[in-house]
Amino acid sequence: MRVDVLLFGPIAQRAGRASVPVEVAEDGATLAHVRAELNRIEPELARDLASCRLAVNHAFAGENTQIQTGDEIAVIGFVSGG
């Protein structure tokens, strides 16, 4: 299945785009699979991605969360400020 992973802020700037299409297995795909494939497709983002959380359908989710066709997946980087 193909999912589009949304990127924001500095990660999107480094990737040069706001989303990355990722192919994962149709059955049993998890966010861990998405993260691994994203690291393969965009190796220059691997260090940044290691410290980011993933969200599915507007909610943070763990690496073992299974995904379905049509789910919205986003990479959420850490934000600092004051």
Biotite code that builds the C-alpha atoms (Angstrom):
import biotite.structure as struc

atoms = struc.array([
    struc.Atom([0.000, 0.000, 0.000], chain_id="A", res_id=1, res_name="MET", atom_name="CA", element="C"),
    struc.Atom([1.100, 3.542, -0.614], chain_id="A", res_id=2, res_name="ARG", atom_name="CA", element="C"),
    struc.Atom([0.816, 6.167, 2.088], chain_id="A", res_id=3, res_name="VAL", atom_name="CA", element="C"),
    struc.Atom([1.830, 9.795, 1.931], chain_id="A", res_id=4, res_name="ASP", atom_name="CA", element="C"),
    struc.Atom([3.842, 10.862, 4.971], chain_id="A", res_id=5, res_name="VAL", atom_name="CA", element="C"),
    struc.Atom([3.433, 14.549, 5.763], chain_id="A", res_id=6, res_name="LEU", atom_name="CA", element="C"),
    struc.Atom([6.514, 16.573, 6.711], chain_id="A", res_id=7, res_name="LEU", atom_name="CA", element="C"),
    struc.Atom([6.592, 19.944, 8.469], chain_id="A", res_id=8, res_name="PHE", atom_name="CA", element="C"),
    struc.Atom([9.053, 22.694, 9.357], chain_id="A", res_id=9, res_name="GLY", atom_name="CA", element="C"),
    struc.Atom([12.790, 22.076, 9.086], chain_id="A", res_id=10, res_name="PRO", atom_name="CA", element="C"),
    struc.Atom([12.325, 18.429, 8.095], chain_id="A", res_id=11, res_name="ILE", atom_name="CA", element="C"),
    struc.Atom([10.168, 19.425, 5.127], chain_id="A", res_id=12, res_name="ALA", atom_name="CA", element="C"),
    struc.Atom([12.736, 22.060, 4.183], chain_id="A", res_id=13, res_name="GLN", atom_name="CA", element="C"),
    struc.Atom([15.595, 19.541, 4.265], chain_id="A", res_id=14, res_name="ARG", atom_name="CA", element="C"),
    struc.Atom([13.563, 17.050, 2.214], chain_id="A", res_id=15, res_name="ALA", atom_name="CA", element="C"),
    struc.Atom([12.546, 19.786, -0.222], chain_id="A", res_id=16, res_name="GLY", atom_name="CA", element="C"),
    struc.Atom([8.919, 18.705, -0.084], chain_id="A", res_id=17, res_name="ARG", atom_name="CA", element="C"),
    struc.Atom([5.903, 18.591, 2.211], chain_id="A", res_id=18, res_name="ALA", atom_name="CA", element="C"),
    struc.Atom([5.186, 14.880, 1.817], chain_id="A", res_id=19, res_name="SER", atom_name="CA", element="C"),
    struc.Atom([6.907, 11.653, 0.867], chain_id="A", res_id=20, res_name="VAL", atom_name="CA", element="C"),
    struc.Atom([5.102, 8.707, -0.742], chain_id="A", res_id=21, res_name="PRO", atom_name="CA", element="C"),
    struc.Atom([6.010, 5.490, 1.063], chain_id="A", res_id=22, res_name="VAL", atom_name="CA", element="C"),
    struc.Atom([5.242, 1.921, -0.020], chain_id="A", res_id=23, res_name="GLU", atom_name="CA", element="C"),
    struc.Atom([4.617, -0.653, 2.721], chain_id="A", res_id=24, res_name="VAL", atom_name="CA", element="C"),
    struc.Atom([3.049, -4.109, 2.830], chain_id="A", res_id=25, res_name="ALA", atom_name="CA", element="C"),
    struc.Atom([-0.731, -4.177, 2.499], chain_id="A", res_id=26, res_name="GLU", atom_name="CA", element="C"),
    struc.Atom([-1.261, -6.406, 5.541], chain_id="A", res_id=27, res_name="ASP", atom_name="CA", element="C"),
    struc.Atom([0.245, -5.801, 8.955], chain_id="A", res_id=28, res_name="GLY", atom_name="CA", element="C"),
    struc.Atom([2.083, -2.585, 8.132], chain_id="A", res_id=29, res_name="ALA", atom_name="CA", element="C"),
    struc.Atom([3.067, -0.571, 11.197], chain_id="A", res_id=30, res_name="THR", atom_name="CA", element="C"),
    struc.Atom([4.584, 2.822, 11.805], chain_id="A", res_id=31, res_name="LEU", atom_name="CA", element="C"),
    struc.Atom([7.912, 1.055, 12.325], chain_id="A", res_id=32, res_name="ALA", atom_name="CA", element="C"),
    struc.Atom([7.693, -0.125, 8.704], chain_id="A", res_id=33, res_name="HIS", atom_name="CA", element="C"),
    struc.Atom([6.838, 3.392, 7.557], chain_id="A", res_id=34, res_name="VAL", atom_name="CA", element="C"),
    struc.Atom([9.769, 4.879, 9.507], chain_id="A", res_id=35, res_name="ARG", atom_name="CA", element="C"),
    struc.Atom([12.204, 2.286, 8.112], chain_id="A", res_id=36, res_name="ALA", atom_name="CA", element="C"),
    struc.Atom([11.076, 2.924, 4.544], chain_id="A", res_id=37, res_name="GLU", atom_name="CA", element="C"),
    struc.Atom([11.194, 6.685, 5.049], chain_id="A", res_id=38, res_name="LEU", atom_name="CA", element="C"),
    struc.Atom([14.796, 6.342, 6.296], chain_id="A", res_id=39, res_name="ASN", atom_name="CA", element="C"),
    struc.Atom([15.617, 4.323, 3.178], chain_id="A", res_id=40, res_name="ARG", atom_name="CA", element="C"),
    struc.Atom([13.992, 6.840, 0.812], chain_id="A", res_id=41, res_name="ILE", atom_name="CA", element="C"),
    struc.Atom([15.343, 9.959, 2.549], chain_id="A", res_id=42, res_name="GLU", atom_name="CA", element="C"),
    struc.Atom([18.630, 8.867, 4.221], chain_id="A", res_id=43, res_name="PRO", atom_name="CA", element="C"),
    struc.Atom([19.690, 12.469, 4.819], chain_id="A", res_id=44, res_name="GLU", atom_name="CA", element="C"),
    struc.Atom([16.725, 12.797, 7.210], chain_id="A", res_id=45, res_name="LEU", atom_name="CA", element="C"),
    struc.Atom([17.521, 9.662, 9.250], chain_id="A", res_id=46, res_name="ALA", atom_name="CA", element="C"),
    struc.Atom([19.142, 11.556, 12.127], chain_id="A", res_id=47, res_name="ARG", atom_name="CA", element="C"),
    struc.Atom([16.225, 13.983, 12.352], chain_id="A", res_id=48, res_name="ASP", atom_name="CA", element="C"),
    struc.Atom([13.648, 11.228, 12.048], chain_id="A", res_id=49, res_name="LEU", atom_name="CA", element="C"),
    struc.Atom([15.190, 9.344, 14.971], chain_id="A", res_id=50, res_name="ALA", atom_name="CA", element="C"),
    struc.Atom([14.075, 12.121, 17.326], chain_id="A", res_id=51, res_name="SER", atom_name="CA", element="C"),
    struc.Atom([10.629, 12.679, 15.794], chain_id="A", res_id=52, res_name="CYS", atom_name="CA", element="C"),
    struc.Atom([7.294, 11.176, 16.660], chain_id="A", res_id=53, res_name="ARG", atom_name="CA", element="C"),
    struc.Atom([4.819, 9.852, 14.144], chain_id="A", res_id=54, res_name="LEU", atom_name="CA", element="C"),
    struc.Atom([1.120, 10.594, 14.159], chain_id="A", res_id=55, res_name="ALA", atom_name="CA", element="C"),
    struc.Atom([-1.737, 8.709, 12.544], chain_id="A", res_id=56, res_name="VAL", atom_name="CA", element="C"),
    struc.Atom([-4.961, 10.559, 11.819], chain_id="A", res_id=57, res_name="ASN", atom_name="CA", element="C"),
    struc.Atom([-3.998, 13.542, 13.993], chain_id="A", res_id=58, res_name="HIS", atom_name="CA", element="C"),
    struc.Atom([-2.944, 11.524, 17.067], chain_id="A", res_id=59, res_name="ALA", atom_name="CA", element="C"),
    struc.Atom([0.525, 10.485, 18.212], chain_id="A", res_id=60, res_name="PHE", atom_name="CA", element="C"),
    struc.Atom([1.008, 6.761, 17.793], chain_id="A", res_id=61, res_name="ALA", atom_name="CA", element="C"),
    struc.Atom([3.580, 4.140, 18.760], chain_id="A", res_id=62, res_name="GLY", atom_name="CA", element="C"),
    struc.Atom([5.848, 2.254, 16.409], chain_id="A", res_id=63, res_name="GLU", atom_name="CA", element="C"),
    struc.Atom([3.674, -0.884, 16.630], chain_id="A", res_id=64, res_name="ASN", atom_name="CA", element="C"),
    struc.Atom([0.529, 0.948, 15.504], chain_id="A", res_id=65, res_name="THR", atom_name="CA", element="C"),
    struc.Atom([-0.902, -0.739, 12.438], chain_id="A", res_id=66, res_name="GLN", atom_name="CA", element="C"),
    struc.Atom([-1.840, 1.486, 9.547], chain_id="A", res_id=67, res_name="ILE", atom_name="CA", element="C"),
    struc.Atom([-4.556, 1.186, 6.951], chain_id="A", res_id=68, res_name="GLN", atom_name="CA", element="C"),
    struc.Atom([-5.035, 2.551, 3.464], chain_id="A", res_id=69, res_name="THR", atom_name="CA", element="C"),
    struc.Atom([-6.223, 6.137, 3.737], chain_id="A", res_id=70, res_name="GLY", atom_name="CA", element="C"),
    struc.Atom([-4.596, 6.871, 7.100], chain_id="A", res_id=71, res_name="ASP", atom_name="CA", element="C"),
    struc.Atom([-2.927, 10.263, 7.378], chain_id="A", res_id=72, res_name="GLU", atom_name="CA", element="C"),
    struc.Atom([0.622, 9.854, 8.678], chain_id="A", res_id=73, res_name="ILE", atom_name="CA", element="C"),
    struc.Atom([2.719, 12.807, 9.778], chain_id="A", res_id=74, res_name="ALA", atom_name="CA", element="C"),
    struc.Atom([6.220, 13.285, 11.101], chain_id="A", res_id=75, res_name="VAL", atom_name="CA", element="C"),
    struc.Atom([6.131, 15.598, 14.120], chain_id="A", res_id=76, res_name="ILE", atom_name="CA", element="C"),
    struc.Atom([9.481, 17.114, 15.063], chain_id="A", res_id=77, res_name="GLY", atom_name="CA", element="C"),
    struc.Atom([10.288, 18.487, 18.459], chain_id="A", res_id=78, res_name="PHE", atom_name="CA", element="C"),
    struc.Atom([9.694, 22.194, 18.923], chain_id="A", res_id=79, res_name="VAL", atom_name="CA", element="C"),
    struc.Atom([11.453, 24.422, 21.403], chain_id="A", res_id=80, res_name="SER", atom_name="CA", element="C"),
    struc.Atom([10.854, 27.962, 22.351], chain_id="A", res_id=81, res_name="GLY", atom_name="CA", element="C"),
    struc.Atom([9.785, 30.089, 25.201], chain_id="A", res_id=82, res_name="GLY", atom_name="CA", element="C"),
])
